[in-house]
């Protein structure tokens, strides 16, 4: 949801393919006109990266679970750390050939030179941002989520029925709140607030029991903003959410091969597996039915 992230300065559209990979790359075009990423060491060396033979990946500072565990992206633990290494592998880079740097969210989306090959920190793909930077195709599409505080009504719910008597709140005009009201059908009137910040304050003050936001925001709030915050779960919905893409410098020769790598991970089921491991299981965000 980092568009940029609301709350303490931290709180869609498919990215168009950037310029074609440079002639030195051995990435090949498929029949549909796409690009097949190399998976060989020699192919990785042929890619135009900041440091020959190395892949420089950026993320934020700090970064929170479940996106990166223990603020250590090099561990490969956490959803985005795992996605980054999976993309590196598709491009032909061994784990030891990945180098991490840190950037602010704002500097990453701003025009100008970059000190990374790609950046991963929940960047929502938007047409406005594509004027300044490139994006891969989406590696994650957000879902509606629910966050609460231990002891609140509904905080320990394991299904939709367990939320019927909770006071559900959210900010005006958000699809997360609409989906929550539609699926839960609460017995108490839904509380609507002017902003997510106001809704979070209402949760902290006990005006509402459960807050409906997108899942990434729910995870962030539980980990970094709320005392005794808990992620209740996520809601199944066919309403499209924000799309997160890998961010690259504008006109990067890596945009096409990185996009192809993400597409390959989507096609072979790797991204779904990583969502299950880090956003559903480890993060305690089951789909509530």
Order of alpha helices (4+ residues) and beta strands (2+ residues): beta-beta-alpha-beta-alpha-beta-alpha-beta-beta-beta-beta-alpha-beta-alpha-beta-alpha-beta-beta-alpha-alpha-beta
